[in-house]
Amino acid sequence: MRVRYLLLCLFAAFEVANFTGFSWTRFRWVSSEDLINAAIEFNYRGIYSNLAELKLDYSSFDPGVYYWVDLTGEAGNQFWNKFFGLKLFQIRLPDAVVIVASNGVARFSRSCGENRWCSPAIPPDRPVLGIVGTVQDGPPDYEVAKEFSVRWENSEGTVFISGHCFAAFSSSQRPLLRISAPFNQGIITIGDGYGYRLVVIKDVKRAAYASLKISEQEFRQSQTCDQTARAAWPNVGGASWKR
């Protein structure tokens, strides 16, 4: 009888922890501040490391912490997730939802954008979108693209092209960049986001690309498509990427 009572108490304690987000590894509830800072550092690595730094550019934005709400459309049944011990928080940042475990470790993120549950992205106090990247012609050889166009659509900004490298900058409220193959065989649009990005388009005829957030300093160093700066780029495009 005592063993059964003990097992029942342990099960109840386990489920209380599951349903409230208690962390057994840290033996406490991780604060919302710590969850938010973990999400910010994960999503803006090298740009912002905590809420205080994020607030310098997003003064009116307050991140949301959700335990029972799904902002991604991918989490499934929240009750059964918690019942079986899947204790994940969702942190709403200006342009992404970051999934953070109950121990305060960020697991992965989902970008906010068109046709996503957390759309649209929230603009910073001074909206900017700076994109630097390369364009290739796709398989089988992934040769560098010699004919492509880059322009801002329904927004104002600058564009610089050198070989198969390009750099674009806009301070419009809703910037939208369009990269096109000759004769509009392929159109890639990049928008509903802010900050600075390194973009790799390995097949200009397909609406797909790889992207990585970079700092303003990294963008400034790369916006003339300088070979030295390009050599220092992290490997975003894999083995077939030609910088």
C-alpha positions in Angstrom: 0.0 0.0 0.0 2.8 2.4 0.9 4.7 1.6 -2.3 1.5 2.2 -4.4 1.0 5.5 -2.5 4.7 6.5 -3.1 4.4 5.7 -6.8 1.2 7.7 -7.1 2.9 10.7 -5.5 5.9 10.4 -7.8 3.6 10.2 -10.8 1.7 13.3 -9.6 4.9 15.2 -9.1 6.1 14.2 -12.5 2.9 15.4 -14.2 2.8 18.7 -12.2 6.4 19.3 -13.5 5.3 18.5 -17.0 2.2 20.7 -17.0 4.0 23.7 -15.4 7.3 23.6 -17.2 9.4 22.6 -14.1 13.0 21.7 -15.0 14.3 18.6 -13.1 17.9 19.2 -14.4 18.0 22.7 -12.9 15.5 21.8 -10.1 13.5 25.0 -10.6 11.3 26.8 -13.0 13.4 28.8 -15.4 12.4 32.4 -15.4 10.8 34.1 -18.4 13.8 36.4 -18.6 16.2 33.5 -18.9 14.0 31.8 -21.5 13.8 35.0 -23.6 17.6 35.6 -23.4 18.3 32.0 -24.5 16.0 32.5 -27.5 17.6 35.8 -28.4 21.1 34.5 -28.2 20.1 31.5 -30.3 18.2 33.4 -33.0 20.6 36.5 -33.2 23.9 34.9 -32.6 26.6 37.5 -32.9 24.0 40.3 -33.1 22.1 40.4 -29.8 22.8 38.3 -26.7 20.0 39.4 -24.4 16.8 41.4 -24.2 18.5 44.6 -23.2 20.5 44.6 -26.5 17.4 43.7 -28.5 15.5 46.6 -27.0 18.1 49.0 -28.4 16.6 48.3 -31.9 13.1 47.1 -30.9 12.2 49.5 -28.0 8.4 48.8 -28.2 8.5 45.1 -28.7 8.1 42.7 -25.7 8.9 39.0 -26.4 6.1 36.6 -25.6 6.6 33.3 -23.6 4.1 30.6 -24.4 3.9 27.1 -22.9 0.4 26.0 -24.0 0.1 28.0 -27.2 1.5 26.8 -30.5 2.7 29.6 -32.7 4.3 27.3 -35.3 1.4 25.0 -36.3 3.8 22.1 -35.9 3.7 21.2 -32.2 0.7 18.9 -32.3 -1.5 18.2 -29.3 -0.1 20.2 -26.4 -1.8 18.2 -23.7 -0.3 14.9 -24.8 3.1 16.6 -25.4 3.2 17.8 -21.8 1.7 14.5 -20.4 4.6 12.5 -21.9 7.2 15.0 -20.8 7.9 17.1 -23.9 8.3 20.4 -22.0 9.0 23.1 -24.7 8.3 26.8 -24.5 7.7 28.9 -27.6 9.3 32.4 -27.5 7.9 35.0 -29.9 10.7 37.3 -31.2 10.3 40.0 -33.8 11.0 37.8 -36.7 10.9 34.2 -35.4 9.5 31.8 -32.8 12.3 30.0 -30.9 11.6 26.7 -29.2 13.3 26.5 -25.8 13.3 23.5 -23.5 12.3 23.8 -19.8 15.9 23.8 -18.8 16.5 27.0 -20.7 18.3 25.5 -23.7 17.1 26.7 -27.2 16.4 23.8 -29.5 15.4 25.3 -32.9 13.5 28.2 -34.5 10.9 28.9 -37.1 11.0 32.2 -39.1 8.0 34.5 -39.2 6.9 35.3 -42.7 4.2 35.1 -45.3 1.7 32.2 -44.7 3.2 31.3 -41.4 1.5 31.4 -38.1 3.6 34.2 -36.6 3.4 36.4 -39.7 4.2 39.2 -40.1 7.6 40.1 -38.8 7.8 43.1 -36.5 9.8 45.9 -37.8 12.6 47.5 -35.7 12.5 51.2 -34.7 14.7 51.9 -37.8 13.7 49.3 -40.4 16.6 48.1 -42.6 17.2 45.0 -44.7 20.6 44.4 -46.0 21.3 41.3 -48.2 24.6 40.2 -49.6 24.9 36.9 -51.5 25.7 34.9 -54.6 23.7 33.4 -57.5 24.4 30.2 -59.4 22.7 28.4 -62.3 21.9 25.1 -60.5 22.7 21.5 -61.4 24.5 19.6 -62.6 27.6 21.9 -62.4 26.3 24.8 -60.3 28.1 27.3 -62.5 28.1 30.9 -61.4 25.2 32.9 -62.8 26.2 35.4 -65.5 22.7 36.8 -66.2 20.3 37.6 -63.4 18.6 40.7 -62.1 18.2 42.1 -58.6 15.7 44.9 -57.8 13.6 46.1 -54.9 9.8 45.7 -55.5 7.4 48.2 -54.1 10.2 49.5 -51.9 13.2 51.7 -52.3 16.8 50.7 -51.9 20.2 50.3 -53.6 21.6 47.3 -55.5 25.2 46.4 -56.4 26.2 43.5 -58.6 29.7 42.2 -59.3 29.9 39.0 -61.2 27.6 36.5 -59.5 27.8 38.4 -56.2 25.2 41.0 -55.2 24.5 43.4 -52.3 21.2 45.2 -51.7 20.1 47.6 -49.0 16.8 49.1 -48.1 15.4 51.2 -45.3 11.7 50.8 -46.4 9.0 49.9 -44.0 8.2 46.7 -45.9 11.2 45.8 -48.1 10.9 43.2 -50.7 13.8 42.1 -52.9 13.4 40.2 -56.2 16.1 38.1 -57.8 15.2 36.9 -61.3 16.7 34.5 -63.9 16.7 35.6 -67.6 13.2 35.8 -69.1 11.7 35.3 -65.6 12.5 31.6 -65.7 12.8 31.7 -62.0 11.9 34.4 -59.5 13.1 34.5 -55.8 11.6 37.1 -53.4 13.1 37.9 -50.0 11.1 40.1 -47.7 9.0 40.3 -44.5 12.3 40.4 -42.5 14.8 42.9 -41.2 18.4 43.1 -40.3 21.3 41.8 -42.4 21.6 38.4 -44.1 24.0 36.4 -46.2 22.0 34.6 -48.9 23.1 31.7 -51.2 21.1 31.0 -54.3 22.4 27.9 -55.9 19.7 27.6 -58.5 18.3 30.9 -59.7 15.5 29.0 -61.6 14.1 27.6 -58.3 12.4 29.6 -55.5 14.8 28.4 -52.8 17.8 29.8 -51.1 19.9 29.4 -48.0 20.2 32.3 -45.5 22.1 33.2 -42.4 21.8 36.3 -40.2 25.0 38.4 -40.1 26.0 41.6 -38.3 25.9 45.0 -39.7 29.7 45.1 -39.7 29.8 41.9 -41.7 27.4 43.3 -44.2 29.4 46.5 -44.6 32.6 44.6 -45.2 30.8 42.5 -47.9 28.6 45.0 -49.7 31.2 45.7 -52.4 31.6 41.9 -53.0 35.2 42.1 -51.9 37.0 38.8 -52.4 38.6 38.9 -49.0 35.3 39.4 -47.3 33.7 36.7 -49.3 36.5 34.2 -48.4 35.6 34.8 -44.7 31.9 34.0 -45.1 30.7 31.0 -43.2 29.8 28.0 -45.3 26.1 28.5 -45.9 25.8 26.8 -49.3 27.6 23.5 -48.9 30.1 21.8 -51.2 28.6 23.1 -54.4 28.6 26.7 -53.3 30.9 29.0 -55.3 31.6 32.2 -53.4 
